[in-house]
Amino acid sequence: MKDNKIRLQKHLAECGIASRRKAEELIEMGKVKVNGHVAIIGQKVDPKRDKITVRGKTVVAGKNEKVYIMLHKPRGFVTTTSDEKGRKCVTDLVKDAGERLFPVGRLDMNSEGLLFMTNDGDFANKLTHPSSHVNKTYRVTVAGEVQDEKLLTLTEGSIELDGKKVLPCDCFVAERKPDRTVLIFVISEGRNRQIRRMCEAVNLEVLRLKRTEIAGVKLGMLPRGSWRNLNEREMRRLTNITQMKESN
């Protein structure tokens, strides 16, 4: 008899609930149930037979049309599909996209800029996996002047976060003003609040943080709070990256 069971996190990703990594987090938090019982990591399910719920809502199996968009995330929105504290979520901004979408990666509540959203769990997982090292560009405004030695510390990979040194990155001055400095960061990691924490490590106060580019795909002039479908050229670029990741 053919075994129709697949891993629960894979099924949730295919249904557009979240990326595989985020689905695993939901399972670990006890937010997912299978046939009324709290699910566990590694559990397999039969999508045609098992009743699966996430936060009490039934997951409907089926292959939705894959959607890939870019959003200009404003400040004040959390990068998640729902929030128990009642804060505004990025999903509120893409309700008219035609499918239930989830964010690819993170951008903290006080940051803004480019954020991909999709219902393709495999695509999201390959772009955000720690081993992918996808370049991301940020425009960061900090208070005061930035001395050359601080720039060197930021770029050379000597800062330690969570017991592990960050990878070397590019960081240079884009603008100097009497009371502030605009820096451009290009990093290839995606640690939680990485740039803010790197700046804190060298006593720089971040006034504004905006992501402008991911893997060569630029935010451009997309208005704040607006979204658009990724075009063919952008999708080809991102698909090439995910295929390279798959072949490694």
C-alpha positions in Angstrom: 0.0 0.0 0.0 1.3 3.4 -0.9 2.2 5.6 2.0 0.6 9.0 1.5 2.0 10.6 4.6 4.4 13.6 4.5 6.1 15.6 7.2 3.7 18.0 8.8 6.0 21.1 8.3 6.3 20.3 4.6 2.5 20.0 4.3 2.0 23.3 6.1 4.5 25.0 3.7 2.7 23.5 0.6 -0.6 24.9 1.9 0.9 28.4 2.1 0.7 28.6 5.9 4.3 29.4 6.5 7.8 28.5 5.4 9.1 25.1 6.7 11.2 26.8 9.4 8.3 29.0 10.6 6.0 25.9 10.5 8.4 24.1 12.8 8.3 27.1 15.1 4.5 26.9 15.2 4.7 23.2 15.9 7.2 23.7 18.7 4.9 26.4 20.2 2.0 24.0 20.4 0.0 26.0 17.9 -0.6 23.0 15.5 -2.9 20.1 16.1 -3.5 16.9 14.2 -6.9 15.2 14.8 -7.3 17.2 18.0 -3.9 16.3 19.4 -0.9 18.8 19.7 1.5 18.0 17.0 5.2 17.3 17.4 8.3 18.0 15.2 8.9 15.2 12.7 5.3 14.0 12.7 3.9 12.8 9.4 0.3 13.3 8.2 -2.0 12.1 5.5 -3.4 15.4 4.0 -6.5 13.6 2.7 -7.4 11.9 6.0 -6.0 13.9 8.9 -7.6 17.1 10.3 -4.9 19.7 10.8 -5.4 23.0 12.6 -3.2 26.0 13.2 -4.2 28.3 16.0 -7.6 26.6 15.9 -8.2 27.2 12.1 -8.5 24.2 9.8 -5.8 23.9 7.2 -7.3 23.2 3.8 -5.2 21.0 1.6 -4.7 21.8 -2.0 -2.2 23.2 -4.4 -2.7 27.0 -4.7 -1.3 29.0 -7.5 2.2 30.1 -6.4 2.4 33.9 -5.8 5.6 35.9 -5.3 5.5 39.5 -4.4 7.6 42.3 -3.0 6.2 44.6 -0.3 7.5 47.9 0.9 7.1 47.2 4.6 6.4 50.3 6.6 7.6 50.8 10.2 5.1 49.6 12.8 4.3 46.3 11.2 5.5 42.9 12.5 6.8 40.4 10.0 4.4 37.6 10.8 1.1 36.2 9.7 -0.7 37.0 13.1 0.2 38.5 16.4 -1.1 37.6 19.8 -0.4 41.2 21.1 -2.7 42.6 18.5 0.0 44.5 16.6 -0.3 45.2 12.9 1.0 42.4 10.6 2.5 42.6 7.1 -0.3 40.2 6.0 -2.7 43.0 6.5 -1.0 44.9 3.7 -1.4 42.0 1.1 -4.9 40.9 1.7 -5.8 41.7 -1.9 -3.0 39.5 -3.4 -5.5 36.7 -4.1 -3.8 34.1 -1.9 -2.8 33.7 1.7 0.9 34.8 1.8 3.6 34.7 4.4 6.8 36.7 4.7 10.1 35.4 3.5 12.6 36.1 6.3 12.3 38.9 8.8 12.3 42.6 9.1 11.8 43.9 12.7 8.8 46.1 13.6 10.8 49.4 13.7 12.5 48.7 10.3 11.2 49.2 6.8 11.8 48.3 3.2 12.0 45.4 0.9 10.2 42.2 2.0 9.3 39.2 -0.2 6.0 37.4 0.5 4.8 34.1 -1.0 2.8 31.0 -0.5 5.7 28.8 -1.7 7.3 27.2 1.3 10.2 25.6 -0.5 11.1 28.8 -2.2 11.0 30.7 1.1 13.1 28.0 2.9 15.8 28.0 0.2 16.2 31.8 0.3 16.3 32.1 4.1 18.2 29.0 5.0 21.4 30.0 7.0 23.6 28.3 4.4 22.2 30.3 1.5 24.2 33.5 2.3 22.0 35.7 0.2 23.2 39.3 0.0 20.9 41.9 1.5 21.5 45.7 1.3 20.4 48.2 4.0 20.4 52.0 4.3 21.0 52.8 7.9 20.9 56.2 9.5 22.8 56.5 12.8 23.2 59.4 15.2 26.4 61.5 15.1 29.6 60.9 13.2 31.1 57.4 12.5 34.8 57.1 13.0 36.9 54.9 10.7 37.7 52.5 13.4 34.1 51.8 14.0 33.6 51.2 10.3 36.5 48.7 10.3 35.0 46.9 13.3 31.6 46.6 11.5 33.1 45.2 8.4 35.9 42.8 9.6 33.6 40.2 11.2 35.0 40.7 14.8 31.6 41.4 16.4 30.2 38.5 18.3 26.4 37.9 18.6 24.9 35.0 20.5 28.4 33.5 21.1 29.3 33.4 17.4 31.1 36.0 15.3 29.3 37.6 12.4 30.6 37.1 8.9 32.6 40.0 7.3 30.4 42.4 5.5 30.5 45.7 3.5 29.8 48.9 5.3 30.5 52.4 4.0 29.4 56.0 4.5 26.8 57.2 2.0 26.1 60.6 3.6 27.5 62.7 6.4 25.4 65.4 8.1 26.1 67.5 11.2 24.0 65.3 13.5 23.8 62.0 11.7 25.5 59.6 9.2 23.9 57.4 6.6 25.6 54.0 6.2 25.2 51.3 3.6 25.4 47.7 4.8 25.6 44.6 2.6 25.4 41.5 4.7 25.0 37.8 3.8 23.5 36.6 7.0 20.0 36.9 8.5 20.5 36.9 12.3 17.8 38.4 14.4 18.1 42.2 14.5 21.7 41.7 13.2 22.5 45.2 12.0 20.9 47.0 15.0 22.9 44.7 17.3 26.1 45.2 15.4 25.7 49.0 15.7 24.9 48.7 19.4 28.2 46.8 19.7 30.2 49.8 18.5 27.9 52.3 20.4 26.0 53.6 17.4 22.4 54.6 17.8 20.2 53.5 14.9 17.7 56.2 13.9 16.3 54.5 10.8 16.9 51.2 9.0 15.6 50.4 5.5 16.3 47.3 3.5 16.7 48.3 -0.2 17.8 45.1 -2.0 17.8 41.3 -1.7 19.9 39.1 -4.0 20.1 41.8 -6.6 16.4 42.5 -6.5 15.8 46.2 -5.7 12.9 47.9 -3.9 13.2 50.9 -6.2 10.4 53.5 -6.1 7.7 51.2 -4.7 5.6 53.3 -2.3 5.7 52.5 1.4 2.9 50.1 2.3 2.4 49.0 -1.4 3.2 45.7 -3.1 3.7 44.3 -6.6 4.3 40.9 -8.2 7.9 40.1 -8.8 8.6 40.3 -12.6 10.1 37.6 -14.8 13.6 38.9 -14.6 13.5 39.1 -10.8 12.0 35.6 -10.5 14.6 34.2 -12.8 17.4 35.7 -10.6 15.9 34.4 -7.4 15.1 31.0 -8.9 18.7 30.6 -10.0 19.8 31.2 -6.4 17.4 28.6 -5.0 18.4 26.1 -7.7 22.1 26.7 -6.8 21.2 26.1 -3.2 19.4 22.9 -4.1 22.3 21.5 -6.1 24.9 22.2 -3.3 
